Each structure stands twice: as C-alpha cells, then as structure tokens.
Amino acid sequence: MSDKRVDSLKRISAKTLRPVQTVTPEPAVPILQPQLSSHNIKSTKVFQKSKTLSKIEVPTESWQLMPSQEVQSFPDVDNQDLEVLKTKRGHVLSELVDTERVYVAELGSILKGYKDEMDLPSMQSLVPASLSGKADVLFGNLEELLVFHGEVFLKDLENCISNSELVALCFTQRRETFHRLYSYYCQNIPNSERLREIIGEKNIFFQTCQLNLGHKLPLAAYLLKPVQRITKYQLLLKDLLHNSENQKCSKEIQEALDCMLIVLKCVNDSMHQIAITGFWGDLNEQGELLMQGSFSVWTDSKKDRLRELRLKPMQRHIFLYQKAILFCKKASKEGHNKATYHFKSYLKMSQIGLTESVKGDMRKFEIWLQGRQEVHIIQAITVDQKSAWVREIKRVLLNQLAELKGAKIRQYSLSGAPRRIHRPLRQTSSWDSQKRNPNNFSLMSEDLNLRNPQQTVSENGEEDEPGAWSSDYSNSEDEDTESGSRCNSEEFELAEVK
C-alpha cells in the first residue's frame, strides 16, 4: 500500500513538458475599454517579463481621446455641420440685403408716387384742400428714412455682406440713428391716420396715385412698411445668431440683436407717450423715456385725511423719465382701439426716495417724498417687472447723485473755495430695523452739501452716528412709528440741490 502511494506521488511531482504553441502576431494597439476611466488609474503601469527583457509601458491615459482626437475621429460629420451652418448663414445674409433693397425701393415709390405728385401742376385739381401743405404730417420723416437706408445703411450691408461680424457692427454703430428716426416716424403715425380719416382713403387723389404706381394696396398699407421693417431686423439677427459657428461671431451678433431689441422697446414706449393727455408741462423736458407700464398704486399722504380710501388700489399707467415719474389713468375712447392716458400726478426724480421691497408681497415697492410726506406703494404684475423697475430707478438716482457731486466739485473749483472731501455711499440702518432684519440697509450720501437743511450735525462738525435714521432725509423718530412696518428693505433717495 505504501509503495503504490509513493509511485503515485512521484508521477504527480514529475513535470510534463508541453509543446510550444505558435502565436499569430497582432498589431500593438491597446484595446479601448470604456468602463475604465483615467481618474481611476492615475499612474503608469509597468510590466516586467524578466530581467533580460525591456520594460513594457502602458500609459493608461492614452485610452482617453483628447479633444483634437475627437475632431479627427469624425471629420466628415464636423465638416458637414460647418458647411450647413455656412449655407444657412449665407441665406440669412442674402435675405437681409435683398429685403433691404426692396424696402428702399418701396420708400422711394411712396415718395415719388404720392408726395411728389402733390406738387405737380397737373395734379393740383385732384389734391384735396385738407391735404394742401400737410405732406410732412401725412408722410412724417419718410424722406429722411429713405436717405438713411438708401445712402448709408444699405451700402454698409453690401460692403460687408460676406462677414457676419461686420454685418452685426452695422446695427450696433447705427443704433442711435435707428432710435431717432423710427421713434419720430412712429410718433407721427396717429397724426397721419387722423389726416387720412379726414380726407378718406377712397379720395380721388389717392386712388389716382395708387393706379399710376400699380400698387395693389392703398397708401395706408405702404405707410406701415417702416414699422414692419424695424421689427424684421431682430428676426433676421436671431436667425444669424442661431447659425453662427464661433463664440466671437456670436458675441457680435448678440450685441446687434440686443441693440435692435432696445430700439424696438424705445419705439414702443414712445408710441404710448404720445397718448398722454392733460399734462401741464413739456414731456420733452423730462428727459429720455426709460420705461412705461401698468401698476396697482396705493397713495398715502399726510395731508390726506381720507385714510379709508387708501385700502383700495388705483390702476395707474406709470411713465418713468430721466427726470420725472408720471402717474396716468388709462382710458379707451369709444370707437377706437387705442388707449389714452389721462395725467394724474407728477414726481421729480430728484425729490423721491425708494424702498425696494414691501413686507407681504414681493411684487411691491415704494416711492416716497422727503420725510415720507407722500408715499406711493406700487404693485407690479410680476416679480420680474418689479425688479426691472427698481433696478432702473436706482440707476437713475445713482447717476443723478454722481452728477450733483460733480457739479458741486466744479463749483468749488471755480469759486476758489476749499474743496470738501466727498466720500462714497455708505450703508446705514436704524437700530429698530437691525433688530427686525439685520440684512436691511439704506443707501445714503454722506456729502453735507446734499443734505436737507434740517439735517442735524454735531457742534464739532461731525456727523450723526451712522447707525441712526437721522442722516440724509431719513425719517424722524415720530415718523418711524408710522412707517416702520413698510421701511423694512433697501431704501435710496437723492435730494435736489437748491
């Protein structure tokens, strides 16, 4: 038994020589394994067969494709996409130039076929008496639009039609001209419409001119061409932006698009401005019209004893100018679709304070006069609308503050008086407001020359403590009790230099 056991163990321990198998050579390309990532294997693995063989290094990072390798891996797809974008871009640019030429031709035909005909002796018998001498009312500044588009803007486009970035610059560099020309034209549209209503669209003069021109549509349709054109630009720029291929080009086109959208907004605002009635002053003296919109308004005045009426809001259409805010009541005339705005109240921007948020409703903000003698609580339709208005009002007030400080510095320099140090805006908050909300603060100016004459200054010339409400037209102690619940957010005010 023991001998058999020994023999079996000898057979097991004996090494069997195996034949060497042939191996087919294959290319030395590492097999990509997507399940492995480079951040899991940071180091370079080294395999060593024996001391007599050289080291074989396998850089695991090479398993990941570099950005340049990705582009080279799909050359056909990328080139095809670029060609598609280039083709679409070319179509948009061609449409822009072609439609611009058509627009210029249409403006020329209107002026030649209608306005010039009014001066011909052979047409004098057909021209109605109510139209005589009123060509500027009927056509507005259409001739000025023709000169700009035909001699300036169209040539700009034709000279740079092959470059999207240069086309975008054509819009950004001509923004002010677009705004000025089209605001004037659109503001004159109601005057032109009233004149045509008096004359009548079927007047023999209008019909004769239309027949000679071969126009299928009456004059009213062609006088809307400028309005249609100014709205068409932003659509073409959006298509051009969508088909841009690089970031630099996209940036230029986006700036051009923003410019034209601003022009559209300004033109639209100017159309609302001409509907204001009953204002005792000159709207042109109020500066640029910045914003307009409808709001719910509560007015609280210390002079008003009918406090119960303040519980019900008033619907007001507010116009924000560079120098003033106008409150109007919107009304529609019978038989007319267009609204009119009856003037109700007026506030100078140099005399108001601003509370950005009112407790209880994120859509509300406040505009108030010095010492909160008069407070207007304004509720927007949406939070975005409220934020936009607060942001714009703050910008205007800050700009006015900078201008007033600059004027004071120049005044002292010219008079030879010693210049007072002008310090920047600081944050102040009342002790009571800090207890309610430590994040609340008020923007005030530390310049004593911009203070209310009632502003208190200590005997040694130093200012009041920065933690008090006594600086820069803020509320007195007895006023804090009444308005403390509303003044719980950021406030800003600018005093008018007398």
MOQUI-V936830 format. One record per backbone hydrogen bond with DSSP energy under -0.5 kcal/mol. NH is the residue of the N-H (numbers start at 1). CO is the residue of the C=O. If there is no record, write none. Layout:
((NH CO) (NH CO))
This chain:
((5 1) (6 2) (7 3) (8 4) (9 5) (10 6) (11 7) (12 8) (13 9) (14 10) (17 15) (29 27) (34 32) (36 33) (40 37) (41 37) (42 40) (45 43) (45 58) (47 56) (53 50) (56 47) (57 55) (58 45) (59 57) (60 58) (62 59) (63 60) (64 61) (70 66) (71 67) (72 68) (73 69) (74 70) (74 71) (75 72) (78 74) (79 75) (80 76) (81 77) (82 78) (83 79) (84 80) (85 81) (86 82) (87 83) (88 84) (89 85) (90 86) (91 87) (92 88) (93 89) (94 90) (95 91) (96 92) (97 93) (98 94) (99 95) (100 96) (101 97) (102 98) (103 99) (104 100) (105 101) (106 102) (107 103) (108 104) (109 105) (110 106) (111 107) (112 108) (113 109) (114 110) (115 110) (116 111) (118 114) (118 115) (119 116) (120 117) (123 120) (124 120) (124 121) (126 123) (127 123) (131 128) (132 128) (132 129) (134 131) (138 134) (139 135) (140 136) (142 139) (145 141) (146 142) (147 143) (148 144) (149 145) (150 146) (151 147) (152 148) (153 148) (154 149) (156 152) (157 153) (158 154) (159 155) (160 156) (160 157) (161 158) (163 160) (164 162) (167 163) (168 164) (169 165) (170 166) (171 167) (171 168) (172 168) (173 169) (174 170) (175 172) (178 174) (179 175) (180 176) (181 177) (182 178) (183 179) (184 180) (185 181) (186 182) (187 183) (188 184) (189 185) (189 186) (192 188) (193 189) (194 190) (195 191) (196 192) (197 193) (198 194) (199 195) (200 196) (203 200) (207 203) (208 204) (209 205) (210 206) (211 207) (212 208) (213 209) (214 210) (215 210) (221 218) (222 218) (223 219) (224 221) (225 222) (228 224) (229 225) (230 226) (231 227) (232 228) (232 229) (233 229) (235 231) (236 232) (237 233) (238 234) (239 235) (240 236) (241 237) (242 238) (243 239) (244 241) (250 246) (251 247) (252 248) (253 249) (254 250) (255 251) (256 252) (257 253) (258 254) (259 255) (260 256) (261 257) (262 258) (263 259) (264 260) (265 261) (266 262) (267 263) (268 264) (269 265) (270 266) (271 267) (272 268) (273 269) (274 270) (275 272) (276 273) (277 341) (283 281) (285 282) (286 283) (287 284) (290 288) (290 320) (291 320) (293 318) (295 316) (296 379) (297 314) (298 377) (300 298) (300 375) (301 299) (302 373) (304 301) (305 303) (307 305) (309 306) (310 307) (311 308) (312 309) (313 311) (314 297) (316 295) (316 314) (317 328) (318 293) (318 316) (319 326) (320 291) (320 318) (321 319) (321 324) (322 288) (323 286) (325 347) (326 319) (327 345) (328 317) (328 326) (329 342) (330 328) (331 340) (333 338) (336 333) (340 331) (341 275) (342 329) (342 340) (343 277) (343 341) (344 327) (345 327) (347 325) (349 323) (351 348) (352 349) (353 368) (354 492) (355 366) (356 354) (356 490) (358 361) (358 364) (361 358) (364 361) (365 378) (366 355) (367 376) (368 353) (369 374) (370 351) (371 473) (372 369) (373 370) (375 300) (376 367) (377 298) (377 375) (378 365) (378 376) (379 296) (380 363) (380 378) (386 382) (387 383) (388 384) (389 385) (390 386) (391 387) (392 388) (393 389) (394 390) (395 391) (396 392) (397 393) (398 394) (399 395) (400 396) (401 397) (402 398) (403 399) (404 400) (405 401) (406 402) (407 403) (408 404) (409 405) (410 406) (411 407) (412 408) (413 409) (414 410) (415 411) (416 412) (417 412) (423 421) (426 444) (428 442) (429 466) (434 430) (435 431) (436 432) (437 433) (440 437) (442 428) (443 491) (444 426) (444 442) (448 446) (450 447) (451 448) (455 452) (458 462) (461 458) (464 456) (468 465) (480 476) (481 477) (482 478) (483 479) (484 480) (486 483) (487 483) (488 486) (491 441) (492 354) (493 443) (494 352))
